Amino acid sequence: MKKVLYIILISIFSLILTSCAKKEESKSSSSSSGTTTTTTDDDTTTTDDTTTSSSGSGVFVVVGASGNILRSTDNGSSFDNVTSPTANYLTSVTFVNNTFVAVGNNGNIVRSTDNGTTWDNATSPTANYLWGIGFGNNTFVAVGNSGNIVRSTDNGTTWDNATSPTENNLRGVTFVNNTFWAVGQSGNILRSTDNGSSFDNVTSPTANYLQGITFGNNTFVGVGSSGNIVRSTDNGSSWDNVTSPTANYLYGVTFINNTFWAVGASGNIVRSTDNGSSWDNVTSPTANNLYTVGFGNNTFVAVGQKGNIVRSTDNGSSWDNVTSGLPVTYANNLLGVTF
């Protein structure tokens, strides 16, 4: 009888252990699961269903002329100035590996490892204007004037020049499918399959300036002067022009929630909900140039001329002006934003 009771107790104990193990396995599976992401321009991450910021910083950081660095901890409702280590124009900023990195005039590279509270200069290998920065495979790549491309593999601490196939000015850069892509003057499109060490030219359908590039739903989109929009659906092997709803210069482009968004001159905001095939204008609250757009915590933030900041909390349906706290002058143009 004792043996029977003993066997019954052991069986019950084993069942309890098995049940607990399954619960823990289920918890582990759900917490580690999620959509596969791909790094894009301004370092957002795109998926087939949605786009969210890769930073997880909880902070919008904006950079611009005169070395301006602004920071928002309330989803872009208000911004505060942060002490900057430079008076040079800062043109682009991204956030990866708990580090903000911004680039700008005279090859300036600045960096913050405390969520954008304090910033330091990093030694740059170039004095050329740097316009765009991207990240992938543990590598930062920044592009700029005269075809200059610089690269860091130690989280932005040190930088080296990369081989460039062009002397044209380069404006935008992104990382998709183990490949860096850059765009610029005369419709230049470049790609690198060796982590940004070297780049090759890709045939472009336009001679217009291309200012920005992004990726979503297996589609590349580039934007530029005269409202030019170009598109590739074969992993960048070939590109075509797309009909644009504006002749205004388009400066920045991103992919959020299955929608491509671009911003540009005279406050233009355009969007595409069919993978970049067709585009519509969205009502903008400003006539100032908008230079780039970022996204985080279900909030869009676009920045531009004379300290202008606009914001949308309803998936881009409507936009409002936000006070930047800066004097309304060209010396306070805002050029980069990330989350």
KEPA-240137 format. One record per residue (C-alpha): x, y, z; residue in one letter. Coordinates in steps of 0.5 Angstrom, whole numbers, padded with zeros to 4 digits, always signed. Example, Ala and Ser with C-alpha at 12.3 -4.5 7.8 and 13.67 -1.06 7.14 Angstrom:
% KEPA-240137
+0025-0009+0016A;+0027-0002+0014S;
//
This chain:
% KEPA-240137
+0000+0000+0000M;+0006+0005+0002K;+0009+0003-0005K;+0003+0005-0009V;+0002+0012-0005L;+0009+0013-0006Y;+0008+0012-0014I;+0002+0016-0014I;+0006+0022-0010L;+0012+0022-0015I;+0007+0022-0021S;+0003+0028-0019I;+0010+0031-0017F;+0012+0030-0024S;+0006+0032-0027L;+0007+0039-0024I;+0014+0040-0026L;+0012+0038-0033T;+0006+0043-0033S;+0011+0049-0030C;+0016+0047-0035A;+0011+0048-0041K;+0009+0055-0038K;+0016+0058-0038E;+0017+0055-0045E;+0011+0059-0047S;+0013+0065-0043K;+0020+0065-0047S;+0017+0064-0053S;+0012+0069-0053S;+0017+0074-0050S;+0023+0073-0056S;+0018+0072-0061S;+0016+0078-0066G;+0017+0081-0073T;+0024+0080-0077T;+0026+0087-0078T;+0031+0091-0083T;+0034+0097-0081T;+0032+0103-0086T;+0034+0111-0086D;+0034+0115-0080D;+0035+0108-0077D;+0028+0106-0076T;+0026+0098-0077T;+0021+0096-0082T;+0017+0090-0082T;+0012+0087-0087D;+0006+0089-0082D;+0009+0096-0079T;+0015+0100-0078T;+0017+0102-0071T;+0024+0105-0068S;+0030+0101-0067S;+0032+0105-0062S;+0028+0104-0056G;+0031+0110-0053S;+0024+0113-0051G;+0027+0120-0053V;+0026+0124-0060F;+0033+0127-0062V;+0033+0133-0067V;+0040+0136-0070V;+0041+0142-0074G;+0044+0149-0076A;+0049+0152-0071S;+0050+0145-0068G;+0043+0145-0065N;+0041+0139-0061I;+0034+0138-0059L;+0031+0133-0054R;+0024+0131-0053S;+0022+0126-0047T;+0014+0127-0048D;+0013+0124-0055N;+0015+0130-0059G;+0010+0135-0055S;+0016+0139-0053S;+0023+0140-0054F;+0029+0142-0050D;+0036+0145-0052N;+0042+0140-0050V;+0049+0143-0050T;+0052+0141-0056S;+0060+0140-0057P;+0060+0144-0064T;+0057+0150-0067A;+0057+0146-0074N;+0051+0145-0078Y;+0049+0138-0076L;+0045+0134-0082T;+0043+0127-0080S;+0042+0123-0073V;+0041+0116-0072T;+0040+0111-0065F;+0043+0104-0065V;+0046+0100-0059N;+0044+0105-0054N;+0048+0111-0058T;+0046+0117-0061F;+0051+0119-0067V;+0050+0125-0071A;+0054+0128-0077V;+0055+0135-0081G;+0059+0140-0083N;+0067+0140-0084N;+0066+0132-0083G;+0063+0133-0076N;+0061+0127-0072I;+0058+0127-0065V;+0056+0122-0060R;+0052+0121-0054S;+0052+0115-0050T;+0047+0117-0044D;+0040+0118-0048N;+0042+0124-0052G;+0043+0128-0045T;+0051+0130-0046T;+0055+0129-0053W;+0062+0129-0055D;+0066+0130-0061N;+0069+0124-0065A;+0075+0124-0069T;+0073+0124-0076S;+0077+0122-0082P;+0074+0128-0087T;+0073+0135-0087A;+0068+0134-0092N;+0061+0136-0091Y;+0057+0129-0088L;+0050+0129-0090W;+0047+0122-0088G;+0048+0116-0083I;+0046+0109-0083G;+0047+0103-0079F;+0048+0095-0081G;+0052+0089-0079N;+0055+0093-0073N;+0057+0098-0078T;+0056+0106-0078F;+0056+0109-0085V;+0056+0116-0087A;+0056+0120-0093V;+0057+0127-0096G;+0060+0131-0101N;+0065+0129-0106S;+0063+0122-0106G;+0066+0122-0099N;+0064+0115-0095I;+0066+0114-0088V;+0065+0108-0083R;+0066+0106-0076S;+0066+0099-0074T;+0066+0100-0066D;+0060+0104-0065N;+0062+0110-0067G;+0068+0111-0063T;+0073+0111-0069T;+0072+0112-0076W;+0076+0111-0083D;+0074+0113-0090N;+0071+0108-0095A;+0072+0107-0102T;+0067+0111-0106S;+0066+0110-0114P;+0064+0117-0115T;+0066+0125-0113E;+0058+0127-0113N;+0055+0129-0107N;+0052+0124-0103L;+0046+0125-0099R;+0042+0119-0096G;+0044+0112-0094V;+0041+0106-0091T;+0042+0099-0090F;+0038+0093-0092V;+0039+0086-0094N;+0046+0086-0092N;+0047+0092-0096T;+0049+0099-0095F;+0045+0104-0100W;+0047+0111-0102A;+0044+0116-0106V;+0046+0123-0108G;+0048+0128-0114Q;+0046+0127-0121S;+0041+0121-0119G;+0047+0117-0116N;+0045+0110-0113I;+0051+0106-0110L;+0051+0100-0106R;+0056+0096-0102S;+0056+0089-0100T;+0062+0088-0096D;+0059+0092-0090N;+0061+0099-0093G;+0068+0098-0094S;+0067+0099-0102S;+0061+0101-0106F;+0059+0101-0113D;+0055+0105-0118N;+0048+0102-0120V;+0044+0105-0126T;+0039+0110-0124S;+0033+0112-0128P;+0034+0120-0126T;+0039+0125-0127A;+0036+0129-0121N;+0039+0130-0114Y;+0037+0124-0110L;+0036+0126-0103Q;+0034+0120-0099G;+0033+0113-0099I;+0029+0108-0095T;+0026+0101-0095F;+0019+0097-0094G;+0015+0091-0096N;+0021+0089-0101N;+0021+0096-0104T;+0026+0101-0104F;+0024+0108-0105V;+0028+0114-0106G;+0026+0122-0107V;+0030+0128-0109G;+0029+0135-0113S;+0023+0137-0117S;+0019+0132-0113G;+0023+0126-0116N;+0021+0119-0113I;+0024+0113-0116V;+0023+0106-0114R;+0026+0099-0114S;+0022+0092-0113T;+0028+0087-0114D;+0032+0089-0109N;+0035+0095-0112G;+0038+0091-0119S;+0033+0096-0123S;+0030+0102-0121W;+0024+0106-0124D;+0021+0113-0124N;+0014+0114-0120V;+0009+0119-0122T;+0010+0125-0116S;+0004+0129-0114P;+0009+0135-0113T;+0014+0139-0116A;+0017+0141-0110N;+0024+0138-0107Y;+0023+0132-0103L;+0028+0132-0098Y;+0027+0126-0093G;+0023+0119-0094V;+0021+0113-0089T;+0017+0107-0088F;+0012+0107-0083I;+0006+0102-0082N;+0005+0100-0089N;+0006+0107-0092T;+0012+0111-0095F;+0012+0118-0093W;+0016+0124-0096A;+0017+0131-0094V;+0020+0137-0097G;+0020+0144-0100A;+0014+0149-0098S;+0012+0144-0092G;+0010+0138-0097N;+0008+0132-0094I;+0006+0126-0099V;+0005+0119-0098R;+0004+0112-0101S;+0000+0106-0099T;+0001+0102-0105D;+0008+0100-0104N;+0010+0107-0107G;+0007+0106-0114S;+0002+0112-0113S;+0003+0118-0108W;-0002+0123-0105D;-0001+0130-0102N;-0003+0130-0094V;-0005+0137-0091T;+0001+0140-0088S;+0001+0146-0082P;+0007+0149-0085T;+0010+0153-0091A;+0017+0152-0089N;+0021+0147-0092N;+0021+0140-0088L;+0028+0136-0089Y;+0026+0129-0085T;+0021+0125-0081V;+0022+0120-0076G;+0017+0116-0072F;+0017+0113-0065G;+0011+0111-0060N;+0006+0112-0065N;+0008+0119-0066T;+0011+0122-0073F;+0016+0128-0072V;+0018+0132-0078A;+0023+0138-0078V;+0025+0143-0082G;+0027+0151-0084Q;+0027+0156-0078K;+0026+0151-0073G;+0020+0148-0075N;+0017+0142-0072I;+0011+0138-0074V;+0008+0132-0071R;+0002+0127-0072S;-0001+0122-0067T;-0006+0119-0072D;-0002+0116-0076N;+0000+0122-0081G;-0008+0123-0082S;-0007+0130-0079S;-0001+0134-0077W;+0000+0140-0072D;+0006+0145-0071N;+0010+0144-0065V;+0014+0149-0061T;+0022+0148-0062S;+0024+0154-0057G;+0029+0156-0062L;+0029+0163-0065P;+0025+0163-0072V;+0031+0164-0077T;+0035+0160-0082Y;+0041+0160-0077A;+0036+0155-0073N;+0034+0150-0079N;+0033+0143-0077L;+0035+0137-0081L;+0035+0131-0077G;+0031+0127-0073V;+0031+0120-0070T;+0028+0116-0064F;
//
